[in-house]
């Protein structure tokens, strides 16, 4: 059984009505309490006024009893009045007065209390000592509380009748306000239902960009923009990968078909097989790069440990020296052997290999490639790979790390590769929380600088640890 309402507008309305009902209940209770205090204070003031009036009318009769002088009359309706001696003897009482004896002691100040008559009437009683002639007496005056209680009950009934009416009006008004406030959210929901992979360029409508719903729509639009960009990258990646995979496969098939046409001598067969193996090798490297990028997108866990960066650079250079020798190039490695960083050696070495291989490809025969390891003034570990290649045009520097992106002059399959090396290098460095900076000047070469953040940089590991 579902206890909570399904719609947010209903839940908000119920919360609003509940809170308002509680506030109104507290307000009614406070109002009734204050009104009761006001009525009690008004009744006490009336008792004091009556005492002052009676004080002037009380006199001693010739027979020694207490009587009401002036125009006072026992038959005249008014407050209940009793006069008592200090020893507890009643000296005078008005008609209907059944207040009973006074409390022990002689009250010197105003003494106020409540009492109930035999017929159930509640009265408010004021008692005070008074001298009549040469005698000290206790005067007790009482006024009925029923008029005040009647006024209080009328106010209670009026408030209790108005409470459900006010709550009902507030509930209807609150529901209307909530529906009006959430109407932009309904528009956004209906618009979001129409979004698909074919119309990711559309955005949610924003009625008021400054309120909470406008901020929510803006956040969703930013998310849609990122999703659209990711879809675009995925489409481009799929198209480029398909093109790169199709090219070597087409070349292998073409070479095989040519080799099967007619009777060929063994040398022609060897050349065809060699050409096919070259394409297979290129295809294997491409598939390997795609697997690395797939691993990058999955977010692999890094096995970090303190590593001497200069030693890691030398290991990477050793794997590529044969390629540099084929072009008569020299790779100079220098740097500080005390620069250590907490890195995953296999992943960071892949980045170094790709950067150094990129420098070898684009540097001319007999060129010098420089690899430097140092610590920056900001205590970042820096690995710089500089070549003497043709440089990178300024318009292309921001795109060299895009997947399958190659400069126009590097479009040849023998030199340009698949355009994934720098993308893999960028991922490997960013996985360590670092960044790659590019410096280049056309005709004078390029320099790729890896910077690892301060928190990943450390000193030499302790012996035995």
C-alpha positions in Angstrom: 0.0 0.0 0.0 1.4 3.4 -1.0 1.3 5.8 1.9 3.0 8.9 0.4 1.3 10.7 -2.4 2.7 10.1 -5.9 3.0 13.7 -7.0 5.4 16.3 -5.6 2.7 19.0 -5.8 0.4 17.0 -3.6 3.2 16.3 -1.1 4.2 20.0 -1.0 0.5 21.0 -0.5 0.1 18.5 2.3 3.3 19.7 4.0 2.1 23.3 3.6 -1.3 22.6 5.0 0.2 20.6 7.9 2.6 23.3 8.8 -0.1 26.0 8.5 -2.5 24.0 10.6 0.1 23.7 13.3 0.9 27.4 13.2 -2.8 28.3 13.4 -3.4 25.9 16.3 -0.6 27.5 18.2 -2.0 30.9 17.3 -5.5 29.9 18.5 -4.1 28.5 21.8 -2.0 31.7 22.4 -5.0 33.9 21.6 -7.3 32.0 23.9 -4.8 32.1 26.7 -4.2 35.8 26.3 -7.9 36.5 26.1 -8.5 34.5 29.3 -5.8 36.5 31.1 -7.4 39.7 29.8 -10.8 38.7 31.0 -9.5 37.7 34.4 -7.6 41.0 34.7 -10.7 42.9 33.7 -12.8 41.0 36.3 -10.2 41.7 39.0 -10.3 45.4 38.1 -14.1 45.4 38.4 -13.7 43.7 41.9 -11.4 46.5 43.1 -13.7 49.2 41.8 -16.6 47.5 43.6 -14.6 47.3 46.8 -13.8 51.0 46.7 -17.6 51.7 46.2 -18.6 49.3 49.0 -15.9 50.8 51.3 -17.8 54.1 51.3 -21.2 52.5 52.0 -20.4 50.2 54.9 -21.4 51.6 58.3 -22.2 50.4 61.8 -25.9 50.2 62.7 -27.2 51.6 66.1 -27.5 48.0 67.3 -23.8 47.4 66.5 -24.3 45.3 63.4 -22.9 46.1 60.0 -25.2 47.7 57.4 -25.0 49.2 53.9 -25.6 52.9 54.1 -26.4 55.4 51.4 -28.6 54.1 48.6 -27.3 50.6 49.0 -30.1 48.0 49.2 -30.0 44.3 49.8 -32.6 43.9 47.1 -30.5 45.8 44.6 -28.7 43.4 42.2 -24.9 43.6 42.3 -21.9 41.8 43.5 -22.0 39.2 46.3 -20.9 40.9 49.5 -19.9 39.4 52.9 -18.5 41.1 56.0 -16.7 39.0 58.6 -15.2 39.7 61.9 -11.6 38.9 62.5 -12.6 36.0 64.8 -14.6 34.3 62.0 -18.2 35.6 62.7 -20.2 36.7 59.7 -21.5 40.2 60.2 -23.2 40.9 56.9 -24.0 39.2 53.6 -25.9 40.2 50.6 -28.7 38.1 49.1 -27.5 34.9 47.5 -24.1 35.1 49.0 -22.7 31.7 49.9 -19.0 32.3 49.8 -18.2 30.5 53.1 -15.8 31.7 55.7 -12.6 33.6 54.8 -9.2 32.1 54.9 -7.4 32.2 58.2 -5.5 35.4 58.9 -6.3 39.0 58.2 -5.5 40.0 54.6 -3.7 43.4 54.5 -3.4 43.4 50.7 -5.7 42.5 47.9 -6.5 38.8 48.1 -7.9 37.3 44.9 -9.2 33.7 44.5 -11.8 31.7 42.7 -14.7 29.8 44.2 -17.7 27.7 43.2 -21.1 28.4 44.7 -23.5 25.6 45.6 -25.4 26.0 42.4 -22.2 25.5 40.4 -21.6 29.1 39.6 -18.0 30.1 39.4 -17.1 33.4 41.0 -14.1 35.5 41.5 -13.6 36.6 45.1 -11.7 39.6 46.5 -11.0 39.8 50.2 -9.4 42.6 52.2 -9.4 43.9 55.7 -11.2 47.2 56.5 -11.8 49.3 59.5 -15.4 50.3 60.1 -15.5 52.8 63.0 -13.3 51.3 65.6 -13.7 47.7 64.4 -11.5 45.7 62.0 -13.5 43.6 59.6 -12.8 41.4 56.5 -14.8 42.4 53.4 -15.3 39.8 50.7 -16.7 40.7 47.3 -17.5 38.2 44.5 -18.4 38.7 40.9 -19.6 35.9 38.6 -17.1 34.5 36.1 -19.8 33.2 33.8 -20.0 36.3 31.5 -16.3 36.1 31.0 -16.4 32.4 30.4 -19.2 32.9 28.0 -17.2 35.4 26.0 -14.2 33.0 26.0 -16.3 30.1 24.8 -17.8 32.2 22.0 -14.3 33.2 20.9 -13.2 29.5 21.0 -16.2 28.4 18.9 -15.5 31.1 16.4 -11.9 30.2 16.1 -12.6 26.5 15.8 -15.1 27.2 13.1 -12.7 29.4 11.2 -9.8 27.1 11.5 -10.9 24.4 9.0 -12.2 27.1 6.6 -8.9 28.8 6.7 -7.0 25.6 6.2 -9.2 24.6 3.3 -8.7 28.0 1.6 -4.9 27.8 2.3 -4.8 24.2 0.9 -6.5 25.2 -2.3 -4.4 28.3 -2.7 -1.3 26.4 -1.9 -2.1 23.7 -4.4 -2.7 26.3 -7.1 0.6 28.1 -6.2 2.5 24.8 -6.2 1.1 23.9 -9.6 2.0 27.3 -11.0 5.5 27.1 -9.5 6.1 23.6 -10.9 4.7 24.3 -14.3 8.2 25.1 -15.8 9.3 21.7 -14.4 6.5 20.0 -16.3 7.5 21.8 -19.4 11.1 20.6 -18.9 10.0 17.0 -18.3 7.9 16.9 -21.5 10.7 18.5 -23.5 13.2 16.0 -22.0 11.0 13.1 -23.0 11.4 14.1 -26.7 15.2 14.2 -26.5 17.0 11.3 -28.2 20.3 10.6 -29.9 19.0 12.3 -33.0 18.2 15.7 -31.4 20.7 16.1 -28.7 21.3 19.6 -29.9 18.0 20.7 -28.4 18.0 22.2 -24.9 15.5 22.5 -22.1 13.5 25.8 -22.0 14.5 28.2 -19.2 11.7 30.7 -18.2 13.7 32.3 -15.3 17.4 31.6 -15.3 17.8 33.1 -11.8 15.4 30.8 -9.8 16.1 27.3 -8.7 14.2 25.7 -11.6 16.2 27.8 -14.0 19.4 26.8 -12.4 18.3 23.1 -12.6 17.5 23.5 -16.3 20.9 25.2 -16.9 22.7 22.3 -15.2 20.7 19.8 -17.3 21.5 21.8 -20.5 25.2 21.6 -19.6 24.9 17.9 -19.1 23.2 17.5 -22.4 25.9 19.5 -24.1 28.5 17.2 -22.6 26.5 14.2 -23.7 26.2 15.7 -27.2 29.9 16.2 -27.3 30.5 12.7 -26.1 28.2 11.3 -28.8 29.9 13.4 -31.4 33.3 12.1 -30.3 32.0 8.6 -30.3 30.6 8.9 -33.8 33.8 10.5 -35.1 35.9 7.8 -33.2 33.8 5.0 -34.7 34.0 6.5 -38.2 37.8 7.1 -37.9 38.4 3.7 -36.4 36.4 2.0 -39.2 38.3 3.9 -41.8 41.7 3.1 -40.2 40.7 -0.6 -39.9 39.3 -0.8 -43.4 42.4 0.6 -45.0 44.9 -2.2 -44.0 42.3 -4.8 -44.6 41.7 -3.5 -48.1 45.4 -3.4 -48.7 45.8 -7.0 -47.5 43.0 -8.2 -49.7 44.3 -6.3 -52.8 47.8 -7.7 -52.4 46.4 -11.2 -51.9 44.2 -11.0 -55.0 47.1 -9.7 -57.1 49.4 -12.4 -55.9 46.8 -15.1 -56.8 46.4 -13.9 -60.4 48.3 -16.2 -62.5 51.5 -18.0 -61.9 54.1 -15.8 -60.0 57.7 -16.5 -59.2 58.7 -17.1 -55.6 60.2 -13.6 -55.2 56.8 -12.0 -56.1 55.1 -14.2 -53.6 57.6 -13.2 -50.9 57.1 -9.5 -51.7 53.3 -9.9 -51.4 53.6 -11.8 -48.2 55.9 -9.2 -46.8 53.6 -6.4 -47.8 50.7 -8.2 -46.2 52.7 -8.7 -43.0 53.5 -4.9 -42.9 49.8 -4.2 -43.1 49.0 -6.8 -40.4 51.7 -5.2 -38.2 50.1 -1.8 -38.7 46.7 -3.3 -38.1 48.0 -4.9 -34.8 49.4 -1.6 -33.6 46.1 0.1 -34.4 44.1 -2.5 -32.5 46.5 -2.3 -29.6 46.0 1.5 -29.5 42.3 1.1 -29.6 42.4 -1.3 -26.7 44.5 1.2 -24.7 41.9 3.9 -25.4 39.1 1.6 -24.4 40.9 0.9 -21.1 41.4 4.7 -20.7 37.7 5.3 -21.1 36.9 2.6 -18.5 39.1 4.4 -16.0 41.7 1.8 -14.9 43.0 1.7 -11.3 46.6 2.8 -11.1 49.2 0.8 -9.3 51.3 3.8 -8.0 54.7 3.4 -6.4 57.6 5.8 -6.0 59.6 5.6 -9.2 62.8 7.3 -10.4 61.6 9.3 -13.4 65.1 9.5 -15.0 65.3 5.7 -14.9 61.9 5.3 -16.4 62.8 7.7 -19.2 66.0 5.7 -20.0 64.0 2.5 -20.2 61.6 4.1 -22.7 64.5 5.5 -24.8 66.1 2.1 -24.9 63.0 0.6 -26.5 63.1 3.2 -29.3 66.8 3.6 -30.0 66.7 1.2 -32.9 64.2 3.5 -34.6 66.4 6.5 -34.0 69.4 4.7 -35.4 67.6 3.9 -38.6 67.3 7.7 -39.2 70.7 8.5 -37.9 69.2 10.4 -35.0 70.6 10.8 -31.5 68.5 10.8 -28.3 70.1 12.8 -25.4 68.8 12.0 -21.9 69.7 14.2 -19.0 68.2 15.3 -15.7 68.1 14.9 -12.0 68.3 11.3 -10.8 66.7 12.4 -7.4 63.3 13.3 -9.0 60.8 10.6 -7.9 57.0 10.4 -8.3 54.3 8.1 -7.2 53.2 6.8 -10.7 52.1 3.6 -12.5 55.3 2.8 -14.4 53.7 0.9 -17.2 51.1 3.6 -18.0 53.5 6.5 -17.7 56.1 4.7 -19.8 53.4 4.3 -22.6 53.1 8.1 -22.6 56.8 8.6 -22.8 57.2 6.0 -25.6 54.5 7.7 -27.6 56.0 11.2 -27.2 59.6 10.0 -28.0 58.3 8.0 -31.0 56.4 11.1 -32.2 59.6 13.1 -32.0 61.5 10.4 -33.9 58.9 10.3 -36.7 58.8 14.1 -37.3 62.5 14.9 -36.8 64.7 14.8 -39.9 67.6 12.4 -40.4 70.6 13.2 -38.2 68.5 15.3 -35.8 69.0 15.4 -32.1 66.1 14.6 -29.7 66.4 15.9 -26.1 64.7 14.3 -23.1 65.1 16.2 -19.8 63.9 15.3 -16.3 63.8 18.0 -13.6 61.8 19.5 -10.8 60.0 22.9 -11.4 59.9 25.8 -9.0 56.4 24.8 -8.1 57.8 21.3 -7.0 56.3 19.6 -10.0 58.1 16.7 -11.7 58.8 17.8 -15.3 59.7 15.5 -18.2 60.4 17.4 -21.5 60.7 15.8 -24.9 62.1 18.2 -27.5 62.6 17.5 -31.2 63.9 19.3 -34.3 60.9 18.6 -36.5 58.9 21.0 -38.7 56.9 22.3 -35.7 53.2 22.5 -35.2 51.1 25.3 -36.7 49.5 27.5 -34.0 46.0 26.6 -35.3 46.6 22.9 -34.8 48.3 22.9 -31.4 45.0 22.6 -29.5 43.9 19.6 -31.6 47.0 17.5 -31.7 45.7 15.4 -28.8 42.4 14.6 -30.4 41.9 10.9 -31.5 42.8 10.2 -35.1 43.8 13.8 -35.7 46.8 14.2 -37.9 48.4 17.3 -39.4 47.9 17.7 -43.2 51.5 17.2 -44.0 51.6 14.0 -41.9 48.7 12.2 -43.6 50.9 9.5 -45.2 50.3 6.1 -43.5 54.0 5.4 -43.4 54.8 8.6 -41.4 51.6 9.9 -39.8 50.4 6.7 -38.1 46.8 6.4 -36.9 46.8 9.7 -34.9 46.3 7.9 -31.6 49.7 8.2 -29.9 49.3 11.7 -28.4 45.7 10.9 -27.3 47.1 7.9 -25.4 49.9 10.0 -23.9 47.4 12.6 -22.8 45.3 10.0 -21.1 48.2 8.4 -19.3 49.4 11.7 -17.9 45.9 12.9 -16.9 45.3 9.6 -15.2 48.1 10.6 -12.8 46.5 14.0 -12.3 49.1 15.7 -14.5 49.0 17.7 -17.7 50.9 18.1 -20.9 52.1 21.4 -22.3 53.1 22.0 -25.9 55.6 24.5 -27.2 56.3 24.7 -30.9 57.7 27.0 -33.5 57.3 26.3 -37.1 60.6 25.3 -38.7 62.4 25.0 -35.3 60.8 21.9 -33.7 58.4 21.2 -30.9 58.6 20.4 -27.2 56.1 18.3 -25.2 56.4 18.9 -21.4 54.8 16.4 -18.9 54.1 17.9 -15.5 53.1 15.8 -12.6 51.3 17.4 -9.6 53.0 18.1 -6.3 51.0 15.5 -4.4 52.4 12.7 -6.6 56.0 13.9 -6.3 58.1 12.5 -3.6 61.7 11.7 -2.6 63.6 8.5 -3.0 61.9 5.5 -1.3 63.4 4.4 2.0 65.8 1.4 1.9 64.1 -1.8 2.6 60.6 -0.2 2.0 
